[in-house]
Structures are given as structure tokens and as C-alpha cells.
């Protein structure tokens, strides 16, 4: 590490941390800020519910699929340089997305945002190591970074509600432009460039993994719209199998693989990644479908919807705090099991909601139970992902957990969209005869023109689909509990080693 990369106290490290944390907040916030705007985006750009999921998936697939490659570019080409390139791409994509006039333009913009985030986010974390001296200063900086990463989702939901309520949905994207420009202006003044390291870009590995997941997700979403016998559906699944198989072969032969496959040979780490896939699938689906439910069925305004999710963030912090305090005594496994069971119970409870539900009576309780379980899992999963990892592979282990979360969320959401589509179609088919017998001439004319049932029939269809999706999400969370029970093995010596290395609660 060069001398320039380790500034002394009082030389502006506080401003450097503000710049780095602001970038991370912008990137994390964009995962959730768009959720609140989804019903408005759907109406403005004529998305189907299945197609609407791509507004989330385009971002998370690009972000998760290229996250490890983004971190590698900073190591080889210079972290400050790539940090600025990532932010600039994110800003331009946000501007383009805010100006989008059709669904294709918005999805391209969201994918480009994901690429920018994949470059900027891991580089921001690495810049903390080169900007702050090892010890209390660096620990505090990591603490701020972690707090921003954890709280960004809640801020995004609330900010999204305010922007859509007071302006319009386009501002959930436009808001990144002034923030990003301010960061770009501040970086040359407060952030030092890092040393460059020799290395190899595993571009083929990154592209095959991302393309394979895109094809897999597309297959599920296509199945929701056109059925499992559709030619493109089957072709997508076949293409995904071929490309992902090629990805494994590329990674096994690469000198510096983007995904170190040997990370999966440790049963605890492999189990942790499997649990993160299940957790992300359940959580991304919950936010997506619950956002549609509270705005379309409960008639919440965007601001009310944002406020409705704030208790989730608060209880996540409580669950994380409980787990952090008790982990040194009991180890992570009990909290991995209990957290997954809490999440499954909360999602199962949500399936009881119907078109006549209220927020206080049917939504608040389940999301509090779910959030408490999420907090317990986030802490214990992070701890297990970093256990027994060589110091030079800590970044790869944590990056792979992050990538697993994003890709798992996209894959899970696509599966839940398929479940939603099937259940909604069956409910609509059941209701149509009754609707035709009671509809007014105006309602019949609209149905013939659009093929869509009017309210309150549409609310019943949406509720049936959302309920089925929550059942699938609860099953995913329960599978996580089974993985924790059967796969994870933690010995007392492992806990002592983790405490000695300063990993986990201190």
C-alpha cells in the first residue's frame, strides 16, 4: 500500500468517508426506491405484472452478476478511477431511465444502473481499506458503511414514497443524478488513488454467469405469461443449462476465476450460500408483491406504502442486535435456524390476507415476525460466510455472498412471478362467469376491449396471486431452515476462532 493511500488523521478522512458512504447509500437505495413506484411505472409504461418484475431483475441481475468482476477492476485499474467510472455510468443510466418513454428503454437503463453499481459498490468498500489506517479508524468506517448498507433499503422505500407522491415516478431515478454528480465532484478532492495490482480479468466467467442467470429468470417469467410448453420458455431453460455449464468449465480452468468454486467445497459456506439464496428469494418477492398489494388492494398512497415498510427495517435491527449479542455464547447455527423459521412463519401469516384486509390487522404483525427473522439471519449468514477463510480470500467470500443475495433475489422473484401468474389465471377463470352474469354494459365493453376484470374483481385476482406467491416464499424460507439444520456444522473451536479474529460481534 502506498503512503498516499493511508492519510493521517485530520487530512479529510471524514469527508472521504462521507463520499464513500454516499455512493453506497445511492446504490443500495436504488434496489428498493423503485419498488414503491412499481404500480405507477406499470400504468405509465404498460407493463404486465410478470413483465414488471424485470424492473427489479434487470438491476439486480446486472449488479449481482458483475459484482465480483467490478471489484477486480478496481484492484487492477485503480480503485478511485473505477469508483468514478461506476458512479458516472450509474448517473447516466438513472437520467436515461427517468426519461424512458417505453418499457424497453427503462429496462436497458436499469441494467446499466446495475453495471454501474457493480463497479462502484465493491470499489467503495475497498477504498475504506486504502483510506483509513487499520484499527479503530478503519473499524468505525466499516461500521458506517455497514449501517448505510443495512439502512439504505428503508430509506429507499420512504424516499420512493415521497418522490412518487409529491412529484412522479420518474424522480425515483432522477434523484440519483444530483447525488452522483456531487460525489463525482468530491472524489478527486478527498479520495486518494490506490496502488494497482497485476491480475487477470475473468470477463468470460462474468458474462457466462450473468447470461445464464438472465436466461433462467426469463424462462420462469415467460412461463408465467405463456405457459410451460411455450417454445421460448423451453429454449430459455435449455440455453441457461448450456451457458451455466460453460460457466462452470470456464471457472475450473481460469487462472483467476471470478467465482472461486473451491469456496463451495466447505459445507458450512456452501450451506450459507444456499440459505442466502432462499432468504433473498423470499424477501425480494415479499417486497415486490406486498408493494402491489398495499397500493392496489388497500389503496395506500405511495407515501403511505413507504411508511408501511418502516417497521420492517426497525425490527431487522432488533433481530440483528439480539443475534449479535448472543452469537458468542450459542454460535450462529441456532440463529440461522430460528431466523429462517421466523421468516417462514411471517410469510405464511401473510397468506391469510385477502381483499378485505387492513394493514394493522393483517400486514403489520406478519412483517414484524418476518423482519425479526431476517435480522437474525443476516448477522449469522455473514459470520458463517467469512468463517475459516484465508485473509486473502475474505473479499471473495463476502463478495460471493453479496452476489448470491442479488442473483438469488432475481431467481426467486421470477419463480414467485410464475406462481403468481398461474394462481391469478386460475382465479380469473373462476370469477369470469360470475362477472359476466353481473356486469354492467360499460364493464362488459371494457372487458371485451382489454380482457381485464374491473374492481373489485381485479382485487380478488391480485389477492389470489399474491397469496400463492407468499406460500412459495414461505416454502423457500423453510428450505433455508432445513439447510441450516442438516448442513451447517459449527464447533466450539470455530466460535472461539471467530471471536479471536474479530469477526462477528465484538
Secondary structure, 3 states (H helix, E strand, C coil): CCHHHCCCCCCCHHHHHHHHHHHHHHHHHHHHHHHHHHHHHHHHHCCCHHHHHHHHHHHHHHHHHHHHHHHHHHHHHCHHHHHHHHHHHHHHHHHHHHCCCCHHHHHHHHHHHHHHHHHHHHHHHHHHHHHCCCCHHHHHHHHHHHHHHHHHHHHHHHHHHHHHHHCCCCHHHHHHHHHHHHHHHHHHHHCCCCCCCCCCCCHHHHHHHHHHHHHHHHHHHHHHHHCCCCHHHHHHHHHHHHHHHHHHHHHHHCCCCCCCHHHHHCHHHHHHHHHHHHHHHHHHHHHHHHHHHHHHCCCCCHHHHHHHCHHHHHHHHHHHHHHHHHHHHHCCHHHHHHHHHHHHHHHHHHCCCCCCCCHHHHHHHHHHHHHHHHHHHHHHHHHHHCCCCCHHHHHHHHHHHHHHHHHHHHHHHHHHHHHHHHHHHHHHHHHHHHHHHHCCHHHHHHHHHHCCCCCCHHHHHHHHHHHHHHHHHHHHHHHHHHHHHHCCCCCHHHHHHHHHCCCCCC
